[in-house]
Amino acid sequence: MRAVPSVTRFEFFLMVYHLFLRHNMTYALVEDVLKLINCIFGCRILETSEYIFRKVFESKCKTYTHFYCPSCDMYLGEKSQFTNTSATCACGTECKVSKLVDNN
């Protein structure tokens, strides 16, 4: 007996897209994750091609990087707002942009 997922196909794609952005995944890894999901459920739930994945998201979504203070989690702003190499949070923590990018 196969388990029937309680999430839609788009929600599966959205979860994989979140992983893709968060962990800087390659498209080869995305395809493998999509294949893994199909394998877990024992049937073809998702299209596994890079073309379909790009078609669903890249033409519709623009991503933005937002920074938060690593000490107090206060919102510091969007990456494009940073003109200097560092910013000082209201809590007094000196936040270097290069470290913030590495921690995303």
N, C-alpha and C positions, 0 to 999 in steps of 0.2 A: 504494500500500500504506500503510495506517495503522499508526502506532506504537501498540503496546499498552502502557499505563502499568503500571509494576510496583508502584504504590502503590494502596491502596484508596481508595474514594470518601471515606470518613471521614478518611483521612490528608490528602487534598486539602483538605477542609473545615478540618481542624486547622491546616494550614499557612496558609490564608487567615485563619483566626481569629487566629493568632499575629500576622500582619501587621496585622489590624484593631486589636488591642490595642496593639501596639508603636507604631504610627504614627497612632493616633487616626483611623482611616479612617471615612468616612461609609458608610452602607449603600448609597448609589448607587455608590460606588467598589467596594465588595465585590461587588455584582452585576456590575459591569464586569469585575472580575478573574475571577469565575466564568465569565462569557461568554468571556473570553480563553482560559481553560483549555480550554473546549469547542472553541473555534475552532482552537487549536493541534493538538488531536487529531482534528479533523475530524468529531467526533460528539458527541452530548450525553452527557457523562460525569457532569456535575453538574447538579442543579437550580439555577437561577439566581435564584430569587426571594428577596427579603428575608425573607419569612415562613418559608421552609424553613430558611434560615440561622439565624434567631432561634430556631426550634423546636429545632434541633440543639444549640445551645449555651446560650443565655441562661436557659433553664429549669433547666439542669443544673449550670451552672458559676458559681461566684462568684469574682471576681477579687480579688487582693490585690496591693498595691504593696509591693515590698521595696526597701530602699535599701542601696547598697554605697558604700564610701568611694571617691571618684574618684581618690585618690592611690595607695592600696595594694590596692584591691578587697576589703577586709575587709567582711564582712556587718555592717550596722548595725542591722537590724531591719525590722519591718513598719511601714508608715506609721501605723497606728493606735496604735503604741507611742510615737510622738513627741508629747510634750505641749509641748515648747519649740519655738522657731523654728529652733534649731540644736542640733547634737550634736558632741562632740569624739571623734574616732576614737582608737584606741589608738596610732596612729602620730603623733598630735598635730595632725592636720588638722582644722580647724574646718569642719564641713559644715552649710551652711544648707539647711533643708528645702525652701525654695522653689526653690533651684538643683538639688537632687536630683530634685525632681518634673520640672523642665524637662529634665533630662538622661535621663530614663527613656525 
